[in-house]
Amino acid sequence: MNTKTATQARHWQTDGDSNLSPGRAAWDRGRVSAETRARLDEDARYFLHQSLSTPCLGVIAKAEGIWIEDTDGRRYMDFHGNNVHHIGYGHPRLKAAIKAQLDDLPFAPRRFTDAPAIALAAKLAGISPGPLSKVLFATGGSDAIEIAIKLARAKTGRYKTVSFWDSFHGAGFAASSVGGEDTFRSGPIGPLMAGAEHVAPFACYRCPYGYDDVDGKPDLDVCSMTCAAYLGYVLEKEGDVAAVIAEPVRSIPYLPPPGFWQSVRRACDDLGVLLIFDEIPLGLGKTGRMFACEHSGVVPDILVLGKPLGGGVMPISAVVAGPELDIAGDWAFGHYTHEKNPVSCAAALTTIEIIEDEGLVENARAQGAHALARLEEMKSRHRLIGDVRGLGLLLGVELVADPETKAPAPEAADAVMYRCLDMGLNFKTTLGNVLTLTPPLIIARGDMDRALDILERAITEVEGGL
Ligand SMILES: Cc1ncc(COP(=O)(O)O)c(C=O)c1O
């Protein structure tokens, strides 16, 4: 493989499938009408190109409930949705709330607050775990991560962070620095934020420390949770770390070994390090609990929310911290133009109310458990499936060339993904070979089963060489 091809291969095996993969190159043939092709060409003409967006795959004309529809009339169940669509696209109650708020008050400039912003702050304080009760709002996850880092610096007087390789925390400079992905850190990007240290993450099926798993689970008697111990060791050796930043459940997905976060929390407490949990994609119910950290029994010092908070319509993110972090009243590290945008805040408040009133967290738990059981069954029928794992409606199917060697099968994953798209199911691949399914929390059993039938058909076809 020459260097350029090797770099491209690395880049399409990242946080999300990119537009550089073989399946993507073949997708256009016979599938895109002349009108859509013209729009795609226009998009590619005006947008700067980058591997995770432009050139694009299609043009979306409608998004409703669990469905997206393109300009050629193809409909897809959206099991990706960038994780913004917890309540489904275009929820009528959300649209009504946004319209009413637009009529009532469209914006509040700096130095003023407004009722929806206060109500959202109070709501987040009410539902967040433990003492987390002081907020700042921004428009995107990456910005919110950077606010959290600044808060940790302000509180501790230190600047270093420890985070996981292979993580994603956003595309800004600080967020890319704490992230652990090549696509966002390498090449022309240049020097990143000083002090952004990384450790290998928990990943029991492919333990970076070389321990064998038992059917995807850790053998704690053997590994003694080296991943947590090493993180503690790094914190101790560095001695001046401001914060550990991580997703409590990795979006890939990977679940932490039992006790992992308790161990890290203890190490943080012993060494005066803050714990920042990034729940931007998975908070607000995706994992079957309102917050993913509730599975771990650990309360972070700072919780970061985003994506679904705006109901899949408004861009809004939030940092939620304990009152002890309200220590920088004379600085301004989180004032953004749309910090207290009443329309975004009304959308976020209504989104949380919809999640609560419609029992969507419970639905995520129930449908997720059903899907996971079906995926386990599927694994017993397909050698291509090396591992399945998940929590709530975060589901992962890891494709391998051989279940014994666990050699990743990124080409097969790419082929399965595009075959599923052909049959009306949209999801993404992560790290090249993990089919990552994140349906909205409103998903019904029938649609879940239909989607899993499509997935199994695609896997069967790809295993059979199509
Ligand atoms: C775990 C995680 N953190 C942060 C972000 C960044 O959010 P945004 O794209 O809104 O900046 C993402 C986005 O995919 C994410 O998945």
Ligand as a Chemical Component Dictionary entry (heavy atoms), coordinates in Angstrom:
data_LIG
# 
_chem_comp.id                   LIG 
_chem_comp.type                 NON-POLYMER 
_chem_comp.pdbx_formal_charge   0 
_chem_comp.three_letter_code    LIG 
# 
loop_
_chem_comp_atom.comp_id 
_chem_comp_atom.atom_id 
_chem_comp_atom.alt_atom_id 
_chem_comp_atom.type_symbol 
_chem_comp_atom.charge 
_chem_comp_atom.model_Cartn_x 
_chem_comp_atom.model_Cartn_y 
_chem_comp_atom.model_Cartn_z 
_chem_comp_atom.pdbx_ordinal 
LIG C1 C1 C 0 -18.609 11.969 21.908 1  
LIG C2 C2 C 0 -18.710 13.264 21.159 2  
LIG N1 N1 N 0 -18.226 14.369 21.709 3  
LIG C3 C3 C 0 -18.260 15.552 21.068 4  
LIG C4 C4 C 0 -18.812 15.673 19.813 5  
LIG C5 C5 C 0 -18.777 17.004 19.092 6  
LIG O1 O1 O 0 -20.061 17.550 18.983 7  
LIG P1 P1 P 0 -20.322 18.682 17.880 8  
LIG O2 O2 O 0 -20.215 18.028 16.542 9  
LIG O3 O3 O 0 -21.701 19.174 18.201 10 
LIG O4 O4 O 0 -19.281 19.733 18.071 11 
LIG C6 C6 C 0 -19.333 14.535 19.192 12 
LIG C7 C7 C 0 -19.896 14.619 17.831 13 
LIG O5 O5 O 0 -20.025 13.666 17.109 14 
LIG C8 C8 C 0 -19.287 13.296 19.885 15 
LIG O6 O6 O 0 -19.766 12.183 19.323 16 
# 
loop_
_chem_comp_bond.comp_id 
_chem_comp_bond.atom_id_1 
_chem_comp_bond.atom_id_2 
_chem_comp_bond.value_order 
_chem_comp_bond.pdbx_ordinal 
LIG C1 C2 SING 1  
LIG C2 N1 SING 2  
LIG C2 C8 DOUB 3  
LIG N1 C3 DOUB 4  
LIG C3 C4 SING 5  
LIG C4 C5 SING 6  
LIG C4 C6 DOUB 7  
LIG C5 O1 SING 8  
LIG O1 P1 SING 9  
LIG P1 O2 DOUB 10 
LIG P1 O3 SING 11 
LIG P1 O4 SING 12 
LIG C6 C7 SING 13 
LIG C6 C8 SING 14 
LIG C7 O5 DOUB 15 
LIG C8 O6 SING 16 
# 
